[in-house]
Structure formats: structure tokens, C-alpha cells
Amino acid sequence: MPDSSIRTLERHIVEEERRHPEATGAFSNILYQIAFAAKIISREVNKAGLVDILGATGDVNVQGEGVQKLDVLAQDVIYRALDHTGHLACMVSEESEEIIPIPEPFPTGDYVLIFDPLDGSSNIDVNVSIGTIFSIHRKVSGGEHGTLEDCLQAGCRQLAAGYVVYGSSTMLVYTSGSGVHGFTLDPSIGEFLLSHPNIRLPEPPSRTYSCNEAYYPRWSAGQQALMRHLKGLDGEGGGYSSRYIGSLVADFHRTLLQGGIFMYPA
């Protein structure tokens, strides 16, 4: 008989934790707090046009991008949701040039949270999907506080990674190494419910590609050749359609669910 029970994000995390008898609950608590922060950000995003949280602050982040008011709000929400837990050694945000320390008098922990509080924020004012990106690593340095060594680890050493997309619905997608799972926020009860278990790229995938073609002149010869092939300009390829939103979370989310190619060549 198929399992028709409702699975909340919390239940899913608890069930995953039971598979690891050595777990202390610290890692699970970090995921809970990220989900809690996402609910608050979702609420603010959904009323952004009704209150004065649209527009730019006049500041520039470490990527050289203009900082939006909602960027600042989202960063503050995530920071305050996790600064006191005792599970983090430090945090790193796209909106902050330096490592974000855990403030006194809160204790520090064994994990590092790296996040972009609001990816695609240039789309905020025009009501296009945006999102939060996060990555969790285990602290590897000695000492009480997190260092660059902890923050600059290879992606393959992540304990968990995921994103939250704020669109027609709010959806949290994450993996901790045992499949990729998606949870949709039910605003009537304030819970993330498992809506997309064990996400896998479809077969066959959608014949679409997603990238910012404005940068074509800056690409390598190989990347330019690939683009001409996808468009059929080399006389051999073709059959692909372009789908580009300009928000990594939204573009990646569509590619994950429908297949295709997402690329962001430097």
C-alpha cells in the first residue's frame, strides 16, 4: 500500500537523523532554523510591493552588485535565526565581505553556514522568482571560532546544500547526501510539506539551455562552439530552446525538474 501520510520537513529530517545513531541533533537544528528563516523571508517577499522594502540601498556587495533592501532584510533574518543556536562556528554571506562571527555571549559549534540570502535580487522590483541558497560544512580548523579554512572547503565536502525558491509557491529543496527532496510551503498551516521526494533529472530531459548570452563575446572558443551547436549554427546540432530568467535559483530549479542545460561560464 502506498504511503499517503503527510510528511513535514521536520518529520523528514527526524527520519533522516534516525539513520545516523551518532547524530547529536545539531545538524538537524540548523536545517530547522534555515526553514524557519525561509518562512519569514517568504512572507516579506510576498508583501514586498505593499511596504517599503523594494528598491536599492545604495550599497554594493562583494560581487559588485547593487544591494537591495530585501537583500539586507533576508540576511538579517537568517543571521538572527542561527546566531544563537550554539551549532555554528561562523557564517558567510554574499552580502558581507568578511566572515560573520557568532556574537557574544552565544556559544559556538562545529558547523559553518555559507549562504546567499536572496539570489536574483535585481528581479525583486519586477516580481520575478528569487531565492535563498545555502551550504553547510563541518568545521575543520582548531580553535573556537570559524576561519577561512573552514569556509573555503571543496564542494564535495559539504554536509548539506540546498535552496529556497520564492515564486508562485515557496519551495525548499535540499540534500544531505541521501537524495534530493523538495518541500512546498503551505501558508495556511505554516509548514513545509514533502511535495517532490527523491528528485531526479527526467529522462529524456527537456531540450532547453539556460545562460546569459550577453556574455558570449567573453566566452572561450569552446563555450562559443557549444552555443553554436545548441542553436544548430554549426550545421549539426540544433533543436534547443533558450529559457533564461536571470535568477540562478529559478533557472536551476526549472532545469532540475525538467532537465536541460544550465550554465554560467566565467
N, C-alpha and C positions, 0 to 999 in steps of 0.2 A: 504494500500500500504506500503510495507516495506521501511524503511528509508535507502536510499542508499547514503546519503551525507557523505562526508569525515569528520571525527572528529579528530581534532588535540588534543594533550594533553591539550593545553591551553584552547580550547573550552570546553573540558570535565570538567576541573577544574572550569571554569566560570559557567557552568551549575550546577555543584555541589554547588558552592558558593551561587547561587540564591535560593537554598533550605533553606538557613540559613540567614534570613534578618538581623540578628545581626552581621554577619561577617564583619570584617574590611578590609579584603584583605591581611592581614599579613600572615596568614597561606598559602594562595594561592601563595603568592610571594615566600615563602620558597620552595614550590614544583617546581615553575618555575625555581628557581636557582639551585635546585638539578638536574633538567632535563638539564639545560644549562651545568653544570659541567660534566654530563654524556656524552654529545656530545663531549666535549673536550677530556675526558678520552678515549672514543671510538676511536677517531681519532688517539690518541697516541698509543693505543693498536694495532690498525691495521697497524701501520708502525713500530712497535717495533723491528722487525728484520732488518730494514733498517737504524736505527740510534742507537746511543749508549745509549739505555735506558733499555737494558736487563742485567741480572745478579744481584748479591747481592751487597749491600753497605758495608757489614761487620758489620752492627749494628744488634741488636736483639730487637724485640718488647716485649710488656708486656706479651705475651703468650709464650715467649721463642723461637719464630720463627725468622729465618733469614729475615732481611728486604731487599726487592728487590728494585731496582731503580724505577720501576714503582709504587711501594707502595708509595714511597716518592712523586713522581710526582702527583699521584692521590690525596693524602692527601692535597698537596699544592693547587691543582685545586679546591677541594671542599671548603677548608678554604677560599681562596680568592674570591670564588663566593658568599660566605654567610657572611663574617666577617663584611661587611659594610652596611648590609640591614637595621639594626635597629630593626630586628624582633627576634633576638636570644639573650638569656642571657648568653649562653656559648655553647661550643661544646665538644664532647668526641669522641676520635678515638682509634681504636685498636692499632694504631701505636704510641700513646702518653700515657705515664704513668700518667700524670696529666690532670686535666680538662683544656681545651683550652679556655682561656678568650677571650672576644671581645676586640680588641685593641683600645686604644685611637687614634684618637678622636671620633671614631664611637659610636653612641648611642646603648644601649642595649634594648632588647624587652622581650616578655613574653613566649618565647618558648626555648626548648632545643633540639639540634640535636645530636643524637648518631649514629655513623657510622663506618663501616669497609670500608676504601677506596678501597681496592682491595682484596677481598676474593679469596683464592686459588692461591695466588701469586707464590707458589712453582711450579705451572704449566705454568707460563708465558713463560719460556725459551723453552718449547716444544709445544707451540701453542695450548694449551688446554683451553677450555672455563673458564673464570674467571668472577668476578662480584663485584659490589658495593652493600652494604647492608645499609639501613638507618631506623631510628626510630625517631619520633617526639613526644615530650611530652610538656605539658604546665608547665611552671614554677610554683612551689608551695611554695617556700620559700619567706621570706620577703627580702628586700634589692634590690639593683640594679643588682647585678651580680649573676650568677648561682652558686649553691653549690652542694655538694654530694647528698643532699636531693632531689634535682631536677633530678639528673642523675640516681639515684638508685630506681626509681619508678617501681612498678609492671608492667608487660607487658600488663595487662588488662587496664591500664590507658593510653596507647598510643593513640594519636590522629590520627596518620597515621604510616604506616610501609610499606616497600617495598624493592625492589632490582632492580638492572640493570644487565643483563647478557650480556657479550661481547662474542659472538660466531660467527656462520655463519652470523647472523644478530645481531644487538644490540636491546635489548628489555627491556623496563621499565615496571615493574609490581608493582602496589601499591593498598592499600586500605585505606580509611579513615572511614570505618565503614559501607559503603553502597555498598557492593560487592567488588570483586577483579577484576581489569581491567588491561589488557596488551596493551602496545603501542610499535610498532616496528618503529625504526628509519629509515626514508627514507633519505639516504645520499644525494640524488640528490637535495632535497629541504631543508635539514637540519631540518626536523620536525619529532616529534614522532606522529605516526598516530594510532588511535584505531584499533587494529587488533584482540584482544581477549577480547570482552566485557563480563562482568559477568562470570568470570571463575569459574567453579565448578568441583570438582573431578568427573571423569567419573564413570558410573555405568553400568556394573561391572568394577572394576578397574583392571589394569594390575597386574598380579601375579608376581611381582618383589619386591626385597628388596634391600636396598642400605645402606651399612655401611662398616666401616673399620674392617675387620675380623682379622687383625693382632693383635688387642687388645683383642681377645677372652679370653686369659688366665686371663685378668684383670677384666672381667665382673662378675657380680653377678651370682649366681646359676640360678636365674630366667631368666636372659637375655641369658645365655648359653642354657637353656632349650628351649627358644623361637627359637633360631637359629637352634637347632637340629630339632625342629618341622617343621620349614620352609623348611629345607632340606630333611625332611622325615626320619631322622635318628632315630626318636623315634617309627617308625613303624606305625604312624598315619597320620602325615602331609605330606608335600612334595608338589611338583608342582610349586615351586617358583624358579625364576631365579635371579642371582645376577647381579646388574648393579651399579657399583661404579666408579665415576670419580675422587673424591678427592677434589672437589671444591663444597662447600656447596650450593652456588647459582645454579650451574649447576645441581647437584643432586636433589635439592629441586624443581627446575623448571621442570625437567622431571617428577618428582613424582606428582607435581600439575597438569600437563597437561594430564598425562597418568594414574595416580593412582599408587598404590603400597604402600610400606612402606619405609620411610626414618628414620634412627635412628643414634644417636650419643651418645651411652652410655658412661658415665664417668668412 
